[in-house]
């Protein structure tokens, strides 16, 4: 006689509060998506079709993947040349996540070597630029989030 399956739990976050719901069935056991499937996006940023203009040009730009007023998401693949200019974003904080390779980020506040798996947050209005470094690869891949709202670091909160 098979043992009964325990109920499933789903935790839903609503305005920062976790609501826990006990469910009878797994939410992925549905009969199919009838409308709105275009809202779900799955992509590989390593696909050659996601080639930003900054791939081999110092003055090129990252490639915008998603766009909204409060958040913009770009992929950057700086590989051949240093960023030959300083940049200052007065409208958005920039969250930069290194996915592959490494780059030296020079800012008014400090200089860091950003390696795969690491991220930095450059506040609005701070001048910065990226430069190749000793640990750079032939292709250095970054995800850049531009965030309009105030960012509060809560990573150390338990």
C-alpha distance (Angstrom), angle and dihedral (degrees) to the residues before:
residue distance angle dihedral
X1 . . .
X2 3.81 . .
X3 3.76 117.9 .
X4 3.81 115.6 -112.1
X5 3.81 114.5 -102.8
X6 3.78 114.5 -111.8
X7 3.81 114.9 -118.0
X8 3.80 117.3 -92.2
X9 3.78 122.0 -116.1
X10 3.78 125.5 -144.3
X11 3.78 121.6 -169.8
X12 3.79 113.0 -153.7
X13 3.80 119.5 -169.9
X14 3.81 112.9 -145.1
X15 3.81 117.2 178.9
X16 3.80 90.4 -24.3
X17 3.82 95.9 -48.9
X18 3.81 120.6 111.5
X19 3.80 114.5 -132.0
X20 3.82 114.0 -167.0
X21 3.81 117.6 -152.0
X22 3.78 125.5 -172.1
X23 3.80 110.0 -139.6
X24 3.78 135.0 -163.9
X25 3.84 96.3 -148.5
X26 3.79 137.2 33.5
X27 3.84 109.4 -100.2
X28 3.81 92.4 -131.3
X29 3.82 90.9 58.5
X30 3.80 92.6 86.0
X31 3.79 129.1 133.2
X32 3.81 94.3 -113.9
X33 3.79 141.5 -69.1
X34 3.79 108.5 -77.2
X35 3.83 99.7 -178.7
X36 3.80 137.3 4.9
X37 3.80 96.9 37.3
X38 3.83 88.2 136.8
X39 3.83 89.0 71.0
X40 3.81 91.0 69.3
X41 3.82 111.6 79.7
X42 3.77 126.8 -170.1
X43 3.79 118.5 175.2
X44 3.78 142.2 148.8
X45 3.78 113.6 -125.4
X46 3.82 87.1 -155.8
X47 3.83 90.7 65.1
X48 3.82 109.1 114.1
X49 3.81 90.7 -128.4
X50 3.82 87.3 71.2
X51 3.80 93.2 67.6
X52 3.82 111.3 146.0
X53 3.78 119.7 -153.1
X54 3.82 89.2 -113.7
X55 3.80 90.8 67.8
X56 3.79 93.7 100.9
X57 3.80 105.0 -2.0
X58 3.77 125.5 83.9
X59 3.79 91.5 -145.6
X60 3.82 96.7 42.4
X61 3.79 124.4 118.7
X62 3.80 133.1 -125.4
X63 3.80 116.6 -103.5
X64 3.82 115.4 -103.5
X65 3.82 110.2 -131.7
X66 3.81 101.6 169.4
X67 3.78 130.0 16.5
X68 3.79 134.8 -166.6
X69 3.77 133.2 144.3
X70 3.82 96.4 -102.1
X71 3.87 98.7 35.0
X72 3.81 135.6 27.3
X73 3.83 122.6 -173.2
X74 3.81 120.6 -154.4
X75 3.80 136.0 174.6
X76 3.80 117.8 -141.3
X77 3.80 125.1 -167.2
X78 3.77 106.7 -178.2
X79 3.77 107.3 177.5
X80 3.80 117.2 143.0
X81 3.80 110.4 32.4
X82 3.77 140.6 26.8
X83 3.78 118.5 -105.7
X84 3.79 95.7 -91.2
X85 3.80 96.3 -154.3
X86 3.80 141.9 42.5
X87 3.80 118.4 -104.1
X88 3.80 128.2 -156.1
X89 3.82 119.8 -174.3
X90 3.80 109.2 -161.8
X91 3.82 95.0 176.1
X92 3.81 103.3 49.1
X93 3.80 141.3 34.6
X94 3.80 108.4 -127.0
X95 3.80 119.8 -134.1
X96 3.81 108.4 -167.7
X97 3.81 120.1 -167.7
X98 3.81 119.3 -172.4
X99 3.81 111.6 -140.8
X100 3.81 100.3 170.5
X101 3.80 133.9 10.8
X102 3.79 124.7 -6.0
X103 3.80 140.0 -88.3
X104 3.78 134.4 -170.9
X105 3.79 110.5 -121.6
X106 3.78 114.3 -156.6
X107 3.80 115.3 -163.8
X108 3.78 137.2 165.4
X109 3.80 87.1 -107.5
X110 3.82 100.7 47.9
X111 3.80 144.6 -43.6
X112 3.81 122.3 -105.1
X113 3.79 136.9 176.7
X114 3.80 105.1 -129.4
X115 3.84 112.6 -153.8
X116 3.82 132.6 -176.4
X117 3.79 110.6 -63.7
X118 3.80 94.0 23.1
X119 3.78 130.8 105.5
X120 3.78 139.6 -168.1
X121 3.78 132.8 -162.7
X122 3.79 115.8 -142.8
X123 3.81 109.3 -164.0
X124 3.80 121.7 -131.6
X125 3.78 113.5 -79.4
X126 3.84 97.7 20.4
X127 3.83 115.7 128.2
X128 3.78 114.7 -127.2
X129 3.79 145.4 158.0
X130 3.80 137.6 -176.0
X131 3.78 123.9 -125.1
X132 3.79 133.1 -174.6
X133 3.79 114.0 -105.5
X134 3.79 141.3 -173.7
X135 3.83 91.4 -81.1
X136 3.82 95.5 47.1
X137 3.79 117.0 121.8
X138 3.78 130.3 -148.9
X139 3.81 86.1 -92.5
X140 3.82 120.3 29.3
X141 3.81 111.4 -169.8
X142 3.79 124.9 -160.6
X143 3.78 136.1 174.9
X144 3.79 111.6 -144.8
X145 3.78 122.3 -163.3
X146 3.78 117.9 -166.9
X147 3.81 107.8 -156.6
X148 3.80 120.4 -168.9
X149 3.82 98.7 -169.8
X150 3.78 125.9 73.6
X151 3.82 112.0 -80.7
X152 3.79 117.7 -141.0
X153 3.80 116.8 -164.8
X154 3.81 108.7 -132.0
X155 3.82 98.8 158.3
X156 3.81 94.7 115.2
X157 3.82 93.9 49.6
X158 3.76 112.4 110.0
